[in-house]
Amino acid sequence: MKKRGGRKSKARKSAKVANKPQETAERSLEGSSGTTGNLIFQQKLQLVRLAGVALGGGKTDKTAVAVIEFYPDQKRVFLRSLRVRISGSVSGKVAGRDETTADDVLCEILNQDEKDLSLIAIDAPLQMPKCVRCRLPCPGVKDCREPEIKWLREVHRRRDRVKRPNKMFTPYTERAVEVHIANELEEPFHPSHALGANAAPLTARADVLKRRLQAPLIEVYPKLSLWRIGMALNIQKSHLRFHRHAVDSDEARLYILKKLIEKEITFVYQQDLRTMVEQDIAFEAFLCALTAFLKLRGQTEKRPVGFPKDESWIEFPRQKLQWF
């Protein structure tokens, strides 16, 4: 346990943590590799550490962090740690006033406790919509010549030929990437608009967090990541569509996780498996981390031709995946 001035680390205190030392992963590799494993165990393994963040509201404990380690030479991915219920302090429970926020705790985990992260994948918007960012005099959507708005107009006109009613876009709440995902993929997906009623508080929180976090950030969409990963593994569509809100969602999550383990894509400790089956927020943090791994491997979709270059992108897996 870390100490600072005789006090326990607030991040350790405020989040339920399941950390496993690197030695455990090394021993697992040793057991599967015979004499080669013994040599590996004696040497320090080369690894890449990645994090996934399923972000909840700043005043709740609905945030989870999953950290995975990728060993390129051994072609193994381990779930290193899984933290759930990340929250700040509650004033009045102890003498004095403890003003540690959930953001403080989260940043301590990602900047200090989990050092040397190569990439952090977060399931919240990392860029405001175009009209919120723009500082030019506004001529209105119809006459705007900004590339992002022109692109949105073209998509709207194209969609108008096949979809009725076709509601006009609102570039002060939604972004080009959300429109693309909702209309241009093999399955209808409906990510929340960055400044829509559901996502706006998370967008504001992410906008602050990205200035405090030290590792590079990517934005992900767990529902789409799960769909692409699941289809590549030939998992039934019902499991992929209803992993969160269905009556049997825990069974769906267990089935998906077992598939990933059986295919030797990842190694998960039993206590973490239980947590992800019981808590969808933990499961989605793991999906975020896996998407970061696929991004590292060059297995996420590229921006479509003509997509506005200054618009942010949501990273999601390709349809045909090559894990290692």
C-alpha positions as CSV (number, residue, x, y, z in Angstrom):
1,M,0.0,0.0,0.0
2,K,1.4,3.4,-1.0
3,K,1.7,6.0,1.7
4,R,2.0,9.7,1.4
5,G,2.8,11.6,4.6
6,G,1.6,8.7,6.7
7,R,-1.8,8.5,4.9
8,K,-3.1,5.7,2.7
9,S,-3.3,6.5,-1.0
10,K,-6.8,7.8,-1.7
11,A,-7.0,6.0,-5.0
12,R,-6.4,2.7,-3.3
13,K,-8.9,3.5,-0.6
14,S,-11.7,4.7,-3.0
15,A,-11.6,1.9,-5.6
16,K,-12.1,-1.8,-5.3
17,V,-8.8,-3.1,-6.8
18,A,-7.7,-6.5,-8.0
19,N,-4.1,-6.2,-8.9
20,K,-1.9,-9.0,-10.0
21,P,1.9,-8.8,-10.0
22,Q,3.7,-9.3,-13.2
23,E,5.3,-12.4,-11.7
24,T,1.9,-14.1,-11.8
25,A,1.6,-13.6,-15.6
26,E,5.2,-14.8,-16.0
27,R,4.5,-18.0,-14.1
28,S,1.4,-18.6,-16.3
29,L,3.6,-18.3,-19.3
30,E,6.2,-20.5,-17.8
31,G,3.7,-23.3,-17.2
32,S,2.6,-23.2,-20.9
33,S,6.0,-23.1,-22.4
34,G,8.2,-25.7,-20.8
35,T,11.9,-24.9,-20.7
36,T,11.3,-21.9,-22.8
37,G,9.0,-20.7,-20.1
38,N,11.8,-21.1,-17.5
39,L,14.0,-18.8,-19.5
40,I,11.2,-16.3,-19.9
41,F,10.6,-16.4,-16.2
42,Q,14.2,-15.6,-15.5
43,Q,14.2,-12.6,-17.8
44,K,12.1,-9.5,-17.7
45,L,9.3,-9.8,-20.2
46,Q,8.7,-7.1,-22.8
47,L,5.1,-5.9,-22.4
48,V,2.7,-3.2,-23.5
49,R,0.3,-1.9,-20.9
50,L,-3.1,-0.5,-22.0
51,A,-6.1,0.8,-20.1
52,G,-9.9,0.9,-20.7
53,V,-12.1,3.3,-18.9
54,A,-15.9,2.9,-18.7
55,L,-16.7,6.4,-17.5
56,G,-19.6,7.3,-15.2
57,G,-20.8,10.5,-13.8
58,G,-18.4,12.4,-11.6
59,K,-20.7,12.3,-8.6
60,T,-21.3,8.5,-8.8
61,D,-19.3,5.4,-8.3
62,K,-20.2,4.1,-11.8
63,T,-16.7,4.3,-13.3
64,A,-14.5,1.2,-13.9
65,V,-10.9,0.8,-15.1
66,A,-9.4,-2.3,-16.7
67,V,-5.7,-2.6,-17.4
68,I,-4.4,-5.3,-19.7
69,E,-0.8,-6.3,-20.5
70,F,0.2,-7.5,-24.0
71,Y,3.3,-9.7,-24.3
72,P,4.2,-9.5,-28.0
73,D,6.8,-12.2,-28.1
74,Q,4.5,-14.7,-26.3
75,K,1.3,-13.4,-28.1
76,R,-0.6,-13.3,-24.8
77,V,-3.0,-10.7,-23.4
78,F,-3.6,-10.7,-19.6
79,L,-6.1,-8.7,-17.6
80,R,-3.7,-7.2,-15.1
81,S,-6.2,-5.3,-12.9
82,L,-9.8,-4.4,-12.7
83,R,-11.1,-1.6,-10.6
84,V,-14.8,-0.8,-10.0
85,R,-16.8,1.7,-8.0
86,I,-14.2,4.5,-8.4
87,S,-15.5,7.5,-6.5
88,G,-14.4,10.5,-4.5
89,S,-14.6,11.0,-0.8
90,V,-17.9,11.7,1.1
91,S,-17.7,14.7,3.4
92,G,-18.7,14.3,7.0
93,K,-17.7,10.7,7.3
94,V,-14.4,11.6,9.0
95,A,-13.2,14.5,11.1
96,G,-12.3,17.5,8.9
97,R,-13.2,17.8,5.2
98,D,-11.8,15.4,2.7
99,E,-12.1,17.0,-0.8
100,T,-10.8,14.2,-2.9
101,T,-12.9,14.0,-6.1
102,A,-13.6,11.0,-8.3
103,D,-11.5,12.7,-10.9
104,D,-8.5,12.9,-8.5
105,V,-8.9,9.2,-7.8
106,L,-9.2,8.2,-11.4
107,C,-6.2,10.3,-12.4
108,E,-4.1,8.8,-9.6
109,I,-4.9,5.3,-10.8
110,L,-4.0,6.1,-14.5
111,N,-1.1,8.4,-13.9
112,Q,0.6,6.9,-10.9
113,D,-0.6,3.4,-9.9
114,E,-0.7,2.1,-13.5
115,K,2.6,3.5,-14.8
116,D,3.8,3.3,-18.4
117,L,0.5,3.1,-20.1
118,S,0.9,3.2,-23.8
119,L,-2.8,4.0,-24.5
120,I,-6.0,4.7,-22.6
121,A,-9.4,4.0,-24.3
122,I,-12.3,5.8,-22.9
123,D,-16.0,5.4,-23.7
124,A,-16.9,9.1,-23.7
125,P,-16.6,11.9,-26.3
126,L,-13.2,13.5,-26.4
127,Q,-14.2,16.3,-28.7
128,M,-17.0,18.8,-28.6
129,P,-19.4,19.1,-31.6
130,K,-18.2,21.4,-34.4
131,C,-20.6,24.3,-33.7
132,V,-19.5,24.4,-30.1
133,R,-15.8,24.6,-31.1
134,C,-16.4,27.1,-33.9
135,R,-15.6,30.8,-33.3
136,L,-16.7,32.2,-36.7
137,P,-19.8,34.3,-37.3
138,C,-22.6,31.8,-37.9
139,P,-24.5,31.9,-41.2
140,G,-26.7,28.9,-40.2
141,V,-26.4,25.2,-41.1
142,K,-27.8,25.7,-44.6
143,D,-25.1,28.2,-45.7
144,C,-22.2,27.1,-43.6
145,R,-19.0,26.3,-45.6
146,E,-17.0,24.5,-42.8
147,P,-15.9,21.0,-44.0
148,E,-17.6,19.3,-41.1
149,I,-21.0,20.9,-41.8
150,K,-20.7,20.3,-45.5
151,W,-20.0,16.6,-44.8
152,L,-23.0,16.4,-42.5
153,R,-25.3,18.0,-45.1
154,E,-24.1,15.6,-47.8
155,V,-24.8,12.6,-45.5
156,H,-28.2,14.0,-44.7
157,R,-29.1,14.4,-48.4
158,R,-28.0,10.9,-49.2
159,R,-30.0,9.5,-46.3
160,D,-33.0,11.5,-47.4
161,R,-33.3,9.2,-50.5
162,V,-33.8,6.1,-48.4
163,K,-35.1,7.1,-45.0
164,R,-38.3,9.0,-44.1
165,P,-38.8,10.9,-41.9
166,N,-35.2,12.1,-42.0
167,K,-34.6,14.5,-39.2
168,M,-32.2,17.3,-39.7
169,F,-28.9,17.0,-37.9
170,T,-27.9,19.3,-35.1
171,P,-24.2,20.1,-35.3
172,Y,-24.2,21.7,-31.9
173,T,-25.1,18.4,-30.2
174,E,-23.8,15.7,-32.6
175,R,-20.6,15.0,-34.4
176,A,-19.7,13.5,-37.8
177,V,-18.5,10.3,-36.3
178,E,-21.8,9.6,-34.5
179,V,-23.7,10.2,-37.7
180,H,-21.3,7.8,-39.6
181,I,-21.7,5.0,-37.0
182,A,-25.5,5.5,-37.0
183,N,-25.9,5.3,-40.8
184,E,-23.0,3.8,-42.6
185,L,-22.3,0.4,-40.9
186,E,-23.6,-3.1,-41.4
187,E,-25.9,-2.9,-38.3
188,P,-27.8,0.1,-37.0
189,F,-26.0,1.6,-34.0
190,H,-27.1,4.7,-32.2
191,P,-24.3,6.3,-30.1
192,S,-25.5,9.1,-27.9
193,H,-24.8,12.6,-29.3
194,A,-21.8,14.2,-27.6
195,L,-24.0,16.9,-26.1
196,G,-27.2,15.1,-26.1
197,A,-29.1,14.7,-22.8
198,N,-27.5,11.3,-22.0
199,A,-23.9,11.9,-22.8
200,A,-23.4,15.7,-22.2
201,P,-22.3,15.3,-18.5
202,L,-19.8,12.6,-19.5
203,T,-18.5,14.7,-22.4
204,A,-17.9,17.6,-20.0
205,R,-16.1,15.2,-17.6
206,A,-14.0,13.7,-20.3
207,D,-13.0,17.2,-21.6
208,V,-11.5,17.9,-18.2
209,L,-9.9,14.5,-17.6
210,K,-8.1,14.5,-21.0
211,R,-6.1,17.6,-19.8
212,R,-5.0,15.7,-16.7
213,L,-4.2,12.2,-18.0
214,Q,-0.6,11.6,-19.2
215,A,-1.0,8.7,-21.6
216,P,-2.4,9.1,-25.1
217,L,-6.2,8.8,-25.3
218,I,-8.6,7.3,-27.8
219,E,-12.4,7.3,-27.8
220,V,-14.2,4.0,-28.1
221,Y,-17.8,2.8,-28.3
222,P,-18.1,-0.5,-26.3
223,K,-21.3,-1.6,-28.0
224,L,-19.8,-1.5,-31.4
225,S,-16.5,-3.0,-30.2
226,L,-18.4,-5.9,-28.8
227,W,-20.4,-6.4,-32.0
228,R,-17.3,-6.6,-34.2
229,I,-15.3,-8.8,-31.8
230,G,-18.3,-11.1,-31.3
231,M,-19.1,-11.5,-35.0
232,A,-15.4,-12.3,-35.6
233,L,-15.7,-15.0,-33.0
234,N,-19.0,-16.3,-34.4
235,I,-21.0,-15.4,-31.3
236,Q,-24.7,-15.4,-31.6
237,K,-26.2,-11.9,-32.3
238,S,-28.6,-12.2,-29.4
239,H,-25.7,-12.4,-26.9
240,L,-24.1,-9.3,-28.5
241,R,-27.3,-7.2,-28.6
242,F,-28.5,-7.9,-25.1
243,H,-25.3,-8.2,-23.0
244,R,-26.3,-5.2,-20.9
245,H,-30.1,-4.8,-20.3
246,A,-31.7,-8.2,-21.0
247,V,-32.9,-10.4,-18.2
248,D,-30.1,-12.9,-18.9
249,S,-27.4,-10.3,-19.6
250,D,-25.1,-11.9,-17.0
251,E,-25.2,-15.2,-18.9
252,A,-24.5,-13.4,-22.2
253,R,-21.4,-11.7,-20.7
254,L,-20.2,-15.0,-19.3
255,Y,-20.6,-16.7,-22.7
256,I,-18.7,-13.9,-24.4
257,L,-15.8,-13.9,-21.9
258,K,-15.5,-17.7,-22.1
259,K,-15.2,-17.5,-25.9
260,L,-12.4,-15.0,-25.6
261,I,-10.6,-17.3,-23.1
262,E,-11.2,-20.5,-25.1
263,K,-9.8,-18.9,-28.2
264,E,-6.7,-18.0,-26.1
265,I,-7.1,-14.3,-26.9
266,T,-6.9,-13.3,-23.3
267,F,-6.3,-14.6,-19.8
268,V,-8.6,-13.5,-17.1
269,Y,-8.4,-14.4,-13.4
270,Q,-11.5,-16.0,-11.8
271,Q,-12.4,-13.2,-9.5
272,D,-12.2,-10.7,-12.4
273,L,-14.4,-13.0,-14.5
274,R,-17.0,-13.0,-11.8
275,T,-16.9,-9.2,-11.5
276,M,-17.4,-8.7,-15.2
277,V,-20.3,-11.1,-15.3
278,E,-22.0,-9.4,-12.4
279,Q,-21.2,-5.8,-13.4
280,D,-21.7,-4.6,-16.9
281,I,-19.6,-1.4,-16.3
282,A,-16.6,-3.7,-15.5
283,F,-17.2,-5.7,-18.7
284,E,-17.3,-2.6,-20.8
285,A,-14.1,-1.3,-19.3
286,F,-12.5,-4.6,-20.4
287,L,-14.0,-4.1,-23.9
288,C,-12.4,-0.6,-24.0
289,A,-9.0,-2.0,-23.1
290,L,-9.3,-4.7,-25.8
291,T,-10.2,-2.0,-28.3
292,A,-7.0,-0.2,-27.3
293,F,-5.1,-3.4,-27.9
294,L,-6.7,-3.8,-31.4
295,K,-5.8,-0.1,-32.2
296,L,-2.2,-0.9,-31.2
297,R,-2.3,-3.9,-33.6
298,G,-3.7,-1.9,-36.5
299,Q,-7.0,-3.8,-36.3
300,T,-9.4,-0.9,-36.0
301,E,-11.3,0.8,-38.8
302,K,-9.8,3.7,-40.6
303,R,-11.6,6.9,-41.3
304,P,-13.7,6.8,-44.5
305,V,-12.6,8.7,-47.5
306,G,-13.7,12.3,-47.3
307,F,-14.3,12.3,-43.6
308,P,-13.5,15.7,-42.1
309,K,-9.9,15.7,-41.1
310,D,-10.4,17.9,-38.0
311,E,-13.2,15.8,-36.6
312,S,-12.4,13.2,-33.9
313,W,-12.9,9.5,-34.6
314,I,-14.2,6.6,-32.5
315,E,-11.9,3.6,-32.7
316,F,-13.7,0.3,-33.4
317,P,-12.5,-3.1,-34.6
318,R,-12.4,-4.1,-38.2
319,Q,-14.8,-6.8,-39.4
320,K,-12.0,-9.3,-40.0
321,L,-9.6,-9.4,-37.1
322,Q,-6.1,-10.8,-36.8
323,W,-5.5,-10.8,-33.1
324,F,-1.8,-11.7,-33.1
